[in-house]
Every structure is written in structure tokens, then in C-alpha cells.
Amino acid sequence: MLKARGWAFDWSDGATDLITDNSILKALLIDDEIEGLIEYEIVARDLYVFAHKLEIDPQNRGENKRHEGVAGVLLAYVAKESFNAGCDGFVVFISKSKLFEYYQNQYGAKPLGGLKLHFDTAASEKLIHDYLAGKEIQYE
Amino acid sequence: PIEKDVIYPPTEQIQELRTHNVGMAVRLAAKLGRPLEDWEYEMFRKERQ
């Protein structure tokens, strides 16, 4: 279904290479339509959350987006999960080199080393404020 | 083309995350306010710890 709408990744199965034993998949629905998906792991023993992959509906990309800020909402949700899991808001992910600057400028991510980026406590608080505050979101 | 607002799945990269205490490394980077040098990151290799 998603492939037919132009999604690139295969979301039918979770990631096979994991840091822990299981990953979590969350979808952002707007009016019951899947607008974005994110897969992440809570690495509780090391006190951080690792975001495996994120994709948004093709209609939410480019100039005339159907909905603004879909990726931001999903990243902010994972930041919130990091606080809930006692990980102080720390979220780590690996960026493509071409997007390395973009994630820093657009979302406040900070370089960790190599192509790894992270949100620290302050950056996660800002994400939550910018993308979740003031929205009526049902969490399931 | 590389799409914005996409996190591409990691590759070897997962193995590297498994073998390092990334949680402590990321807290040091946050404290220093800069990315870690390779040797600093290697201090968090789990076998070594």
C-alpha cells in the first residue's frame, strides 16, 4: 500500500540488525492517513534511544506539502519517549552525509562523531516544544 | 536522490553501536559542546571498559 504511494522503504518488517532485542514502530496518522513512520529502539542499558529509520509520505515533501512538520512531530515523539524511558531526552541516529547539515539546521541535531547525530536534553526539549506543544495528539 | 526528512536505515554501523557505550559518549559530546574525536569515542568501547 505504501509502496504504491511512492514510499521508498519496506515497512512490512522491522529492522533485522538491532542493538537490543526489539524495535518499536510508530506511525503519525492525520485524519486516519499514515503521513509518516519512524522505527526506534530504547537502549535502556546505555540510556539513549536510537532512531533506525524515518520516512514521510511523498506528499509531505517538497514545495507543496500536504502537511507541514511531519518528520518533526515524529522526531519530537521519539525525544519524548527518551524522557519517558529515563534517557534524559538523548536520541542518536545516523545521517547520510548530504543531510548532515540539514538535520542540524532544521531540527537542532548535534554531531556526535562520524555520521552520527544526536539530540541532547535541550535539543529534545526544543523539538517537543516546537512540534508537539499545542497539538492535540492521541498517543496509542 | 537523497530525500530530506528521511533517516536511512543503518548498515556494520549497528555493530559499532553495539560495541560502544553510546549513551555515555553522547553525554560527553553534549558536555563538551562538540563532536568527539575518534580516540575519545574509542574510550567508550565496551570491551575496553
N, CA and C atoms of all chains as a GROMACS GRO file, in nm:
protein
  567
    1MET      N    1   0.083  -0.120   0.000
    1MET     CA    2   0.000   0.000   0.000
    1MET      C    3   0.087   0.126   0.000
    2LEU      N    4   0.187   0.128   0.090
    2LEU     CA    5   0.274   0.246   0.097
    2LEU      C    6   0.362   0.256  -0.026
    3LYS      N    7   0.410   0.140  -0.074
    3LYS     CA    8   0.495   0.138  -0.194
    3LYS      C    9   0.421   0.204  -0.311
    4ALA      N   10   0.293   0.173  -0.322
    4ALA     CA   11   0.214   0.227  -0.433
    4ALA      C   12   0.203   0.379  -0.424
    5ARG      N   13   0.217   0.430  -0.302
    5ARG     CA   14   0.209   0.576  -0.284
    5ARG      C   15   0.346   0.642  -0.296
    6GLY      N   16   0.447   0.562  -0.331
    6GLY     CA   17   0.579   0.620  -0.355
    6GLY      C   18   0.674   0.615  -0.238
    7TRP      N   19   0.638   0.539  -0.134
    7TRP     CA   20   0.730   0.525  -0.020
    7TRP      C   21   0.849   0.440  -0.063
    8ALA      N   22   0.966   0.471  -0.010
    8ALA     CA   23   1.088   0.403  -0.055
    8ALA      C   24   1.120   0.278   0.026
    9PHE      N   25   1.100   0.284   0.157
    9PHE     CA   26   1.144   0.174   0.243
    9PHE      C   27   1.037   0.065   0.252
   10ASP      N   28   1.083  -0.056   0.281
   10ASP     CA   29   0.991  -0.165   0.310
   10ASP      C   30   0.959  -0.161   0.459
   11TRP      N   31   0.838  -0.123   0.492
   11TRP     CA   32   0.798  -0.109   0.633
   11TRP      C   33   0.722  -0.232   0.682
   12SER      N   34   0.715  -0.336   0.598
   12SER     CA   35   0.637  -0.453   0.638
   12SER      C   36   0.707  -0.533   0.747
   13ASP      N   37   0.840  -0.525   0.750
   13ASP     CA   38   0.917  -0.594   0.854
   13ASP      C   39   0.999  -0.493   0.931
   14GLY      N   40   1.023  -0.523   1.057
   14GLY     CA   41   1.111  -0.437   1.137
   14GLY      C   42   1.256  -0.460   1.097
   15ALA      N   43   1.342  -0.375   1.148
   15ALA     CA   44   1.485  -0.389   1.120
   15ALA      C   45   1.535  -0.524   1.173
   16THR      N   46   1.624  -0.585   1.099
   16THR     CA   47   1.678  -0.715   1.143
   16THR      C   48   1.805  -0.696   1.226
   17ASP      N   49   1.881  -0.593   1.194
   17ASP     CA   50   2.001  -0.564   1.274
   17ASP      C   51   1.963  -0.467   1.384
   18LEU      N   52   1.967  -0.516   1.507
   18LEU     CA   53   1.924  -0.433   1.619
   18LEU      C   54   2.034  -0.424   1.724
   19ILE      N   55   2.029  -0.319   1.804
   19ILE     CA   56   2.122  -0.305   1.915
   19ILE      C   57   2.071  -0.388   2.033
   20THR      N   58   1.940  -0.380   2.054
   20THR     CA   59   1.877  -0.457   2.163
   20THR      C   60   1.799  -0.572   2.099
   21ASP      N   61   1.697  -0.620   2.167
   21ASP     CA   62   1.621  -0.733   2.113
   21ASP      C   63   1.499  -0.693   2.032
   22ASN      N   64   1.455  -0.570   2.049
   22ASN     CA   65   1.336  -0.533   1.972
   22ASN      C   66   1.328  -0.384   1.944
   23SER      N   67   1.262  -0.353   1.834
   23SER     CA   68   1.244  -0.213   1.797
   23SER      C   69   1.095  -0.179   1.803
   24ILE      N   70   1.068  -0.051   1.800
   24ILE     CA   71   0.930  -0.002   1.810
   24ILE      C   72   0.900   0.077   1.683
   25LEU      N   73   0.784   0.053   1.626
   25LEU     CA   74   0.743   0.125   1.505
   25LEU      C   75   0.623   0.212   1.539
   26LYS      N   76   0.633   0.340   1.508
   26LYS     CA   77   0.521   0.431   1.534
   26LYS      C   78   0.484   0.505   1.405
   27ALA      N   79   0.354   0.523   1.386
   27ALA     CA   80   0.304   0.595   1.269
   27ALA      C   81   0.238   0.724   1.314
   28LEU      N   82   0.254   0.828   1.236
   28LEU     CA   83   0.177   0.950   1.259
   28LEU      C   84   0.058   0.947   1.164
   29LEU      N   85  -0.061   0.941   1.222
   29LEU     CA   86  -0.184   0.944   1.143
   29LEU      C   87  -0.245   1.083   1.151
   30ILE      N   88  -0.285   1.135   1.038
   30ILE     CA   89  -0.362   1.259   1.036
   30ILE      C   90  -0.490   1.227   0.959
   31ASP      N   91  -0.603   1.241   1.026
   31ASP     CA   92  -0.732   1.201   0.966
   31ASP      C   93  -0.725   1.057   0.915
   32ASP      N   94  -0.666   0.970   0.997
   32ASP     CA   95  -0.658   0.826   0.968
   32ASP      C   96  -0.570   0.789   0.849
   33GLU      N   97  -0.494   0.883   0.797
   33GLU     CA   98  -0.399   0.852   0.689
   33GLU      C   99  -0.258   0.846   0.748
   34ILE      N  100  -0.180   0.746   0.706
   34ILE     CA  101  -0.041   0.739   0.752
   34ILE      C  102   0.038   0.847   0.680
   35GLU      N  103   0.092   0.941   0.757
   35GLU     CA  104   0.168   1.051   0.698
   35GLU      C  105   0.318   1.036   0.722
   36GLY      N  106   0.355   0.952   0.819
   36GLY     CA  107   0.497   0.931   0.846
   36GLY      C  108   0.516   0.812   0.937
   37LEU      N  109   0.634   0.750   0.927
   37LEU     CA  110   0.665   0.633   1.010
   37LEU      C  111   0.806   0.648   1.066
   38ILE      N  112   0.823   0.599   1.188
   38ILE     CA  113   0.957   0.601   1.248
   38ILE      C  114   0.976   0.471   1.325
   39GLU      N  115   1.096   0.415   1.314
   39GLU     CA  116   1.131   0.294   1.388
   39GLU      C  117   1.249   0.328   1.480
   40TYR      N  118   1.238   0.287   1.605
   40TYR     CA  119   1.342   0.322   1.701
   40TYR      C  120   1.357   0.213   1.806
   41GLU      N  121   1.469   0.219   1.876
   41GLU     CA  122   1.496   0.127   1.987
   41GLU      C  123   1.525   0.207   2.112
   42ILE      N  124   1.477   0.161   2.225
   42ILE     CA  125   1.516   0.220   2.353
   42ILE      C  126   1.632   0.135   2.406
   43VAL      N  127   1.751   0.191   2.405
   43VAL     CA  128   1.870   0.118   2.452
   43VAL      C  129   1.885   0.151   2.601
   44ALA      N  130   1.803   0.086   2.681
   44ALA     CA  131   1.791   0.123   2.823
   44ALA      C  132   1.922   0.108   2.898
   45ARG      N  133   1.999   0.004   2.865
   45ARG     CA  134   2.122  -0.021   2.942
   45ARG      C  135   2.225   0.090   2.921
   46ASP      N  136   2.218   0.158   2.805
   46ASP     CA  137   2.312   0.267   2.778
   46ASP      C  138   2.244   0.404   2.786
   47LEU      N  139   2.116   0.405   2.821
   47LEU     CA  140   2.042   0.530   2.846
   47LEU      C  141   2.035   0.623   2.725
   48TYR      N  142   1.995   0.568   2.612
   48TYR     CA  143   1.965   0.654   2.497
   48TYR      C  144   1.866   0.582   2.406
   49VAL      N  145   1.810   0.657   2.314
   49VAL     CA  146   1.719   0.600   2.215
   49VAL      C  147   1.787   0.609   2.079
   50PHE      N  148   1.779   0.502   2.002
   50PHE     CA  149   1.839   0.503   1.868
   50PHE      C  150   1.727   0.501   1.764
   51ALA      N  151   1.726   0.601   1.676
   51ALA     CA  152   1.627   0.606   1.568
   51ALA      C  153   1.683   0.534   1.446
   52HIS      N  154   1.618   0.425   1.408
   52HIS     CA  155   1.666   0.343   1.296
   52HIS      C  156   1.636   0.406   1.162
   53LYS      N  157   1.508   0.436   1.142
   53LYS     CA  158   1.471   0.494   1.013
   53LYS      C  159   1.344   0.577   1.027
   54LEU      N  160   1.333   0.670   0.936
   54LEU     CA  161   1.220   0.764   0.935
   54LEU      C  162   1.185   0.792   0.790
   55GLU      N  163   1.057   0.789   0.761
   55GLU     CA  164   1.014   0.823   0.626
   55GLU      C  165   0.878   0.892   0.635
   56ILE      N  166   0.857   0.987   0.546
   56ILE     CA  167   0.728   1.055   0.544
   56ILE      C  168   0.665   1.037   0.407
   57ASP      N  169   0.534   1.049   0.403
   57ASP     CA  170   0.462   1.031   0.278
   57ASP      C  171   0.516   1.128   0.172
   58PRO      N  172   0.532   1.081   0.048
   58PRO     CA  173   0.585   1.169  -0.057
   58PRO      C  174   0.508   1.301  -0.072
   59GLN      N  175   0.380   1.299  -0.035
   59GLN     CA  176   0.302   1.423  -0.048
   59GLN      C  177   0.334   1.525   0.061
   60ASN      N  178   0.416   1.483   0.158
   60ASN     CA  179   0.457   1.576   0.263
   60ASN      C  180   0.599   1.627   0.241
   61ARG      N  181   0.650   1.606   0.120
   61ARG     CA  182   0.786   1.651   0.086
   61ARG      C  183   0.778   1.761  -0.018
   62GLY      N  184   0.888   1.833  -0.031
   62GLY     CA  185   0.897   1.932  -0.139
   62GLY      C  186   0.821   2.060  -0.110
   63GLU      N  187   0.785   2.130  -0.216
   63GLU     CA  188   0.729   2.266  -0.203
   63GLU      C  189   0.586   2.266  -0.146
   64ASN      N  190   0.497   2.194  -0.213
   64ASN     CA  191   0.356   2.200  -0.173
   64ASN      C  192   0.319   2.078  -0.088
   65LYS      N  193   0.360   2.085   0.038
   65LYS     CA  194   0.334   1.972   0.127
   65LYS      C  195   0.187   1.965   0.165
   66ARG      N  196   0.137   1.841   0.179
   66ARG     CA  197   0.000   1.824   0.228
   66ARG      C  198  -0.005   1.865   0.376
   67HIS      N  199   0.098   1.823   0.452
   67HIS     CA  200   0.107   1.861   0.593
   67HIS      C  201   0.250   1.904   0.622
   68GLU      N  202   0.265   2.011   0.697
   68GLU     CA  203   0.397   2.059   0.736
   68GLU      C  204   0.443   1.988   0.863
   69GLY      N  205   0.574   1.968   0.874
   69GLY     CA  206   0.632   1.927   1.003
   69GLY      C  207   0.609   1.783   1.044
   70VAL      N  208   0.578   1.694   0.949
   70VAL     CA  209   0.551   1.554   0.985
   70VAL      C  210   0.676   1.489   1.046
   71ALA      N  211   0.790   1.508   0.983
   71ALA     CA  212   0.914   1.448   1.037
   71ALA      C  213   0.945   1.506   1.175
   72GLY      N  214   0.921   1.635   1.191
   72GLY     CA  215   0.947   1.700   1.320
   72GLY      C  216   0.862   1.641   1.431
   73VAL      N  217   0.735   1.613   1.401
   73VAL     CA  218   0.646   1.554   1.502
   73VAL      C  219   0.697   1.415   1.543
   74LEU      N  220   0.739   1.336   1.444
   74LEU     CA  221   0.788   1.201   1.476
   74LEU      C  222   0.919   1.206   1.555
   75LEU      N  223   1.008   1.296   1.519
   75LEU     CA  224   1.133   1.310   1.595
   75LEU      C  225   1.105   1.358   1.737
   76ALA      N  226   1.012   1.452   1.748
   76ALA     CA  227   0.976   1.503   1.881
   76ALA      C  228   0.912   1.394   1.966
   77TYR      N  229   0.833   1.307   1.901
   77TYR     CA  230   0.772   1.197   1.975
   77TYR      C  231   0.879   1.104   2.032
   78VAL      N  232   0.980   1.073   1.951
   78VAL     CA  233   1.088   0.985   1.998
   78VAL      C  234   1.168   1.054   2.109
   79ALA      N  235   1.186   1.185   2.097
   79ALA     CA  236   1.253   1.260   2.204
   79ALA      C  237   1.173   1.248   2.334
   80LYS      N  238   1.041   1.257   2.321
   80LYS     CA  239   0.953   1.244   2.438
   80LYS      C  240   0.965   1.103   2.498
   81GLU      N  241   0.972   1.003   2.411
   81GLU     CA  242   0.990   0.865   2.457
   81GLU      C  243   1.121   0.849   2.534
   82SER      N  244   1.224   0.921   2.488
   82SER     CA  245   1.354   0.915   2.556
   82SER      C  246   1.342   0.968   2.699
   83PHE      N  247   1.269   1.078   2.715
   83PHE     CA  248   1.246   1.130   2.851
   83PHE      C  249   1.166   1.029   2.932
   84ASN      N  250   1.061   0.973   2.872
   84ASN     CA  251   0.975   0.878   2.943
   84ASN      C  252   1.052   0.754   2.988
   85ALA      N  253   1.153   0.716   2.909
   85ALA     CA  254   1.229   0.594   2.939
   85ALA      C  255   1.346   0.623   3.034
   86GLY      N  256   1.356   0.746   3.082
   86GLY     CA  257   1.465   0.780   3.173
   86GLY      C  258   1.598   0.803   3.104
   87CYS      N  259   1.593   0.835   2.974
   87CYS     CA  260   1.717   0.854   2.897
   87CYS      C  261   1.751   1.003   2.878
   88ASP      N  262   1.687   1.090   2.956
   88ASP     CA  263   1.720   1.234   2.957
   88ASP      C  264   1.699   1.303   2.822
   89GLY      N  265   1.621   1.242   2.734
   89GLY     CA  266   1.596   1.306   2.605
   89GLY      C  267   1.702   1.274   2.499
   90PHE      N  268   1.802   1.195   2.533
   90PHE     CA  269   1.908   1.167   2.436
   90PHE      C  270   1.856   1.072   2.327
   91VAL      N  271   1.875   1.115   2.202
   91VAL     CA  272   1.836   1.036   2.085
   91VAL      C  273   1.953   1.039   1.987
   92VAL      N  274   1.989   0.924   1.934
   92VAL     CA  275   2.101   0.914   1.840
   92VAL      C  276   2.048   0.858   1.708
   93PHE      N  277   2.100   0.907   1.598
   93PHE     CA  278   2.068   0.847   1.468
   93PHE      C  279   2.185   0.870   1.374
   94ILE      N  280   2.185   0.797   1.264
   94ILE     CA  281   2.294   0.807   1.166
   94ILE      C  282   2.240   0.876   1.042
   95SER      N  283   2.311   0.978   0.999
   95SER     CA  284   2.264   1.059   0.886
   95SER      C  285   2.341   1.026   0.760
   96LYS      N  286   2.277   1.044   0.646
   96LYS     CA  287   2.351   1.047   0.521
   96LYS      C  288   2.435   1.174   0.522
   97SER      N  289   2.554   1.170   0.460
   97SER     CA  290   2.642   1.287   0.465
   97SER      C  291   2.574   1.410   0.404
   98LYS      N  292   2.491   1.389   0.301
   98LYS     CA  293   2.425   1.504   0.237
   98LYS      C  294   2.321   1.569   0.327
   99LEU      N  295   2.274   1.497   0.427
   99LEU     CA  296   2.170   1.552   0.516
   99LEU      C  297   2.228   1.596   0.650
  100PHE      N  298   2.358   1.583   0.664
  100PHE     CA  299   2.422   1.608   0.794
  100PHE      C  300   2.397   1.751   0.843
  101GLU      N  301   2.416   1.847   0.754
  101GLU     CA  302   2.394   1.988   0.791
  101GLU      C  303   2.244   2.015   0.806
  102TYR      N  304   2.165   1.955   0.719
  102TYR     CA  305   2.020   1.980   0.720
  102TYR      C  306   1.959   1.947   0.857
  103TYR      N  307   1.995   1.830   0.912
  103TYR     CA  308   1.937   1.791   1.040
  103TYR      C  309   1.980   1.884   1.153
  104GLN      N  310   2.099   1.939   1.140
  104GLN     CA  311   2.145   2.033   1.244
  104GLN      C  312   2.070   2.165   1.232
  105ASN      N  313   2.055   2.213   1.109
  105ASN     CA  314   1.990   2.343   1.089
  105ASN      C  315   1.839   2.336   1.110
  106GLN      N  316   1.778   2.228   1.063
  106GLN     CA  317   1.632   2.218   1.066
  106GLN      C  318   1.578   2.176   1.203
  107TYR      N  319   1.650   2.083   1.268
  107TYR     CA  320   1.594   2.024   1.391
  107TYR      C  321   1.682   2.042   1.515
  108GLY      N  322   1.798   2.104   1.497
  108GLY     CA  323   1.883   2.126   1.615
  108GLY      C  324   1.964   2.006   1.657
  109ALA      N  325   1.981   1.908   1.566
  109ALA     CA  326   2.065   1.792   1.599
  109ALA      C  327   2.210   1.838   1.612
  110LYS      N  328   2.287   1.760   1.687
  110LYS     CA  329   2.428   1.795   1.710
  110LYS      C  330   2.516   1.676   1.672
  111PRO      N  331   2.634   1.704   1.614
  111PRO     CA  332   2.720   1.594   1.573
  111PRO      C  333   2.780   1.522   1.692
  112LEU      N  334   2.789   1.389   1.680
  112LEU     CA  335   2.848   1.309   1.786
  112LEU      C  336   2.986   1.259   1.745
  113GLY      N  337   3.007   1.244   1.615
  113GLY     CA  338   3.131   1.187   1.564
  113GLY      C  339   3.094   1.101   1.444
  114GLY      N  340   3.176   1.103   1.340
  114GLY     CA  341   3.142   1.031   1.218
  114GLY      C  342   3.013   1.088   1.161
  115LEU      N  343   2.924   1.001   1.118
  115LEU     CA  344   2.795   1.047   1.063
  115LEU      C  345   2.684   1.038   1.167
  116LYS      N  346   2.724   1.017   1.291
  116LYS     CA  347   2.623   1.008   1.398
  116LYS      C  348   2.581   1.148   1.441
  117LEU      N  349   2.450   1.165   1.456
  117LEU     CA  350   2.395   1.290   1.509
  117LEU      C  351   2.316   1.257   1.634
  118HIS      N  352   2.293   1.359   1.717
  118HIS     CA  353   2.213   1.331   1.836
  118HIS      C  354   2.133   1.454   1.877
  119PHE      N  355   2.027   1.427   1.951
  119PHE     CA  356   1.956   1.532   2.023
  119PHE      C  357   1.990   1.514   2.169
  120ASP      N  358   2.038   1.621   2.232
  120ASP     CA  359   2.063   1.613   2.376
  120ASP      C  360   1.938   1.663   2.449
  121THR      N  361   1.948   1.678   2.579
  121THR     CA  362   1.830   1.715   2.658
  121THR      C  363   1.767   1.846   2.608
  122ALA      N  364   1.851   1.946   2.587
  122ALA     CA  365   1.798   2.077   2.546
  122ALA      C  366   1.738   2.070   2.406
  123ALA      N  367   1.805   2.001   2.315
  123ALA     CA  368   1.754   1.991   2.177
  123ALA      C  369   1.621   1.915   2.174
  124SER      N  370   1.610   1.812   2.258
  124SER     CA  371   1.486   1.735   2.263
  124SER      C  372   1.372   1.817   2.323
  125GLU      N  373   1.404   1.895   2.425
  125GLU     CA  374   1.301   1.982   2.483
  125GLU      C  375   1.250   2.081   2.378
  126LYS      N  376   1.342   2.133   2.297
  126LYS     CA  377   1.302   2.229   2.193
  126LYS      C  378   1.217   2.160   2.085
  127LEU      N  379   1.257   2.039   2.047
  127LEU     CA  380   1.178   1.963   1.949
  127LEU      C  381   1.034   1.945   1.998
  128ILE      N  382   1.022   1.904   2.124
  128ILE     CA  383   0.890   1.880   2.181
  128ILE      C  384   0.809   2.009   2.185
  129HIS      N  385   0.876   2.117   2.222
  129HIS     CA  386   0.807   2.247   2.226
  129HIS      C  387   0.763   2.290   2.086
  130ASP      N  388   0.852   2.271   1.989
  130ASP     CA  389   0.824   2.319   1.852
  130ASP      C  390   0.720   2.235   1.779
  131TYR      N  391   0.720   2.104   1.805
  131TYR     CA  392   0.639   2.016   1.720
  131TYR      C  393   0.522   1.946   1.791
  132LEU      N  394   0.527   1.937   1.924
  132LEU     CA  395   0.418   1.868   1.993
  132LEU      C  396   0.329   1.962   2.073
  133ALA      N  397   0.389   2.068   2.126
  133ALA     CA  398   0.312   2.159   2.210
  133ALA      C  399   0.201   2.225   2.128
  134GLY      N  400   0.083   2.231   2.186
  134GLY     CA  401  -0.027   2.299   2.119
  134GLY      C  402  -0.101   2.212   2.019
  135LYS      N  403  -0.054   2.088   1.998
  135LYS     CA  404  -0.126   1.998   1.908
  135LYS      C  405  -0.205   1.898   1.991
  136GLU      N  406  -0.323   1.866   1.945
  136GLU     CA  407  -0.400   1.761   2.012
  136GLU      C  408  -0.361   1.628   1.950
  137ILE      N  409  -0.279   1.553   2.022
  137ILE     CA  410  -0.230   1.427   1.968
  137ILE      C  411  -0.275   1.313   2.058
  138GLN      N  412  -0.332   1.210   1.998
  138GLN     CA  413  -0.368   1.090   2.074
  138GLN      C  414  -0.254   0.991   2.062
  139TYR      N  415  -0.203   0.947   2.177
  139TYR     CA  416  -0.093   0.851   2.176
  139TYR      C  417  -0.147   0.712   2.203
  140GLU      N  418  -0.112   0.617   2.114
  140GLU     CA  419  -0.158   0.479   2.134
  140GLU      C  420  -0.039   0.386   2.127
  141PRO      N  421   1.775   1.008  -0.555
  141PRO     CA  422   1.826   1.126  -0.486
  141PRO      C  423   1.800   1.113  -0.336
  142ILE      N  424   1.887   1.174  -0.257
  142ILE     CA  425   1.871   1.170  -0.112
  142ILE      C  426   1.755   1.261  -0.074
  143GLU      N  427   1.654   1.204  -0.009
  143GLU     CA  428   1.537   1.282   0.032
  143GLU      C  429   1.562   1.347   0.168
  144LYS      N  430   1.516   1.470   0.182
  144LYS     CA  431   1.521   1.533   0.314
  144LYS      C  432   1.416   1.469   0.404
  145ASP      N  433   1.430   1.490   0.534
  145ASP     CA  434   1.334   1.438   0.631
  145ASP      C  435   1.323   1.287   0.625
  146VAL      N  436   1.432   1.222   0.589
  146VAL     CA  437   1.436   1.077   0.589
  146VAL      C  438   1.557   1.034   0.670
  147ILE      N  439   1.539   0.936   0.756
  147ILE     CA  440   1.654   0.871   0.819
  147ILE      C  441   1.669   0.736   0.752
  148TYR      N  442   1.780   0.718   0.682
  148TYR     CA  443   1.804   0.594   0.610
  148TYR      C  444   1.851   0.487   0.708
  149PRO      N  445   1.808   0.363   0.690
  149PRO     CA  446   1.845   0.258   0.785
  149PRO      C  447   1.996   0.241   0.794
  150PRO      N  448   2.048   0.216   0.913
  150PRO     CA  449   2.192   0.196   0.928
  150PRO      C  450   2.236   0.064   0.867
  151THR      N  451   2.362   0.055   0.832
  151THR     CA  452   2.417  -0.071   0.782
  151THR      C  453   2.443  -0.164   0.900
  152GLU      N  454   2.714  -0.296   0.972
  152GLU     CA  455   2.842  -0.254   1.030
  152GLU      C  456   2.822  -0.139   1.130
  153GLN      N  457   2.735  -0.045   1.092
  153GLN     CA  458   2.708   0.069   1.182
  153GLN      C  459   2.638   0.022   1.309
  154ILE      N  460   2.548  -0.073   1.296
  154ILE     CA  461   2.479  -0.127   1.414
  154ILE      C  462   2.579  -0.198   1.505
  155GLN      N  463   2.669  -0.274   1.444
  155GLN     CA  464   2.770  -0.346   1.522
  155GLN      C  465   2.855  -0.247   1.603
  156GLU      N  466   2.888  -0.136   1.539
  156GLU     CA  467   2.969  -0.034   1.608
  156GLU      C  468   2.892   0.025   1.727
  157LEU      N  469   2.760   0.043   1.711
  157LEU     CA  470   2.679   0.096   1.821
  157LEU      C  471   2.670  -0.006   1.934
  158ARG      N  472   2.668  -0.134   1.897
  158ARG     CA  473   2.660  -0.239   1.999
  158ARG      C  474   2.786  -0.244   2.085
  159THR      N  475   2.900  -0.216   2.022
  159THR     CA  476   3.027  -0.236   2.092
  159THR      C  477   3.075  -0.113   2.166
  160HIS      N  478   2.997  -0.005   2.160
  160HIS     CA  479   3.036   0.117   2.232
  160HIS      C  480   2.923   0.159   2.325
  161ASN      N  481   2.961   0.221   2.435
  161ASN     CA  482   2.860   0.277   2.524
  161ASN      C  483   2.823   0.416   2.470
  162VAL      N  484   2.731   0.415   2.375
  162VAL     CA  485   2.694   0.538   2.304
  162VAL      C  486   2.627   0.637   2.399
  163GLY      N  487   2.554   0.584   2.497
  163GLY     CA  488   2.487   0.673   2.592
  163GLY      C  489   2.585   0.762   2.667
  164MET      N  490   2.697   0.704   2.708
  164MET     CA  491   2.798   0.784   2.779
  164MET      C  492   2.872   0.875   2.681
  165ALA      N  493   2.900   0.824   2.561
  165ALA     CA  494   2.971   0.904   2.461
  165ALA      C  495   2.891   1.028   2.425
  166VAL      N  496   2.761   1.010   2.409
  166VAL     CA  497   2.677   1.123   2.367
  166VAL      C  498   2.666   1.227   2.479
  167ARG      N  499   2.671   1.180   2.602
  167ARG     CA  500   2.667   1.275   2.714
  167ARG      C  501   2.797   1.355   2.724
  168LEU      N  502   2.908   1.290   2.691
  168LEU     CA  503   3.036   1.363   2.690
  168LEU      C  504   3.035   1.468   2.578
  169ALA      N  505   2.986   1.429   2.460
  169ALA     CA  506   2.979   1.524   2.348
  169ALA      C  507   2.891   1.643   2.384
  170ALA      N  508   2.780   1.615   2.453
  170ALA     CA  509   2.689   1.723   2.494
  170ALA      C  510   2.759   1.815   2.593
  171LYS      N  511   2.834   1.755   2.684
  171LYS     CA  512   2.906   1.834   2.786
  171LYS      C  513   3.015   1.920   2.722
  172LEU      N  514   3.087   1.860   2.625
  172LEU     CA  515   3.196   1.933   2.559
  172LEU      C  516   3.143   2.034   2.457
  173GLY      N  517   3.021   2.010   2.409
  173GLY     CA  518   2.964   2.100   2.309
  173GLY      C  519   3.028   2.085   2.172
  174ARG      N  520   3.081   1.967   2.145
  174ARG     CA  521   3.143   1.940   2.014
  174ARG      C  522   3.142   1.790   1.989
  175PRO      N  523   3.158   1.751   1.862
  175PRO     CA  524   3.166   1.607   1.834
  175PRO      C  525   3.292   1.548   1.896
  176LEU      N  526   3.288   1.419   1.924
  176LEU     CA  527   3.404   1.353   1.983
  176LEU      C  528   3.506   1.319   1.875
  177GLU      N  529   3.633   1.330   1.911
  177GLU     CA  530   3.739   1.280   1.823
  177GLU      C  531   3.731   1.128   1.823
  178ASP      N  532   3.790   1.065   1.722
  178ASP     CA  533   3.785   0.919   1.714
  178ASP      C  534   3.839   0.852   1.841
  179TRP      N  535   3.951   0.905   1.891
  179TRP     CA  536   4.012   0.842   2.009
  179TRP      C  537   3.923   0.859   2.132
  180GLU      N  538   3.852   0.970   2.138
  180GLU     CA  539   3.762   0.992   2.252
  180GLU      C  540   3.646   0.892   2.246
  181TYR      N  541   3.593   0.874   2.125
  181TYR     CA  542   3.482   0.779   2.109
  181TYR      C  543   3.528   0.637   2.142
  182GLU      N  544   3.652   0.607   2.106
  182GLU     CA  545   3.704   0.472   2.131
  182GLU      C  546   3.717   0.442   2.280
  183MET      N  547   3.725   0.547   2.360
  183MET     CA  548   3.731   0.524   2.505
  183MET      C  549   3.605   0.455   2.556
  184PHE      N  550   3.498   0.463   2.477
  184PHE     CA  551   3.371   0.405   2.520
  184PHE      C  552   3.347   0.267   2.461
  185ARG      N  553   3.454   0.210   2.403
  185ARG     CA  554   3.443   0.071   2.355
  185ARG      C  555   3.420  -0.020   2.474
  186LYS      N  556   3.319  -0.105   2.464
  186LYS     CA  557   3.276  -0.180   2.582
  186LYS      C  558   3.379  -0.280   2.631
  187GLU      N  559   3.446  -0.351   2.539
  187GLU     CA  560   3.545  -0.448   2.586
  187GLU      C  561   3.651  -0.378   2.670
  188ARG      N  562   3.685  -0.258   2.623
  188ARG     CA  563   3.789  -0.183   2.693
  188ARG      C  564   3.740  -0.142   2.831
  189GLN      N  565   3.614  -0.100   2.836
  189GLN     CA  566   3.559  -0.055   2.965
  189GLN      C  567   3.551  -0.169   3.065
   0.00000   0.00000   0.00000
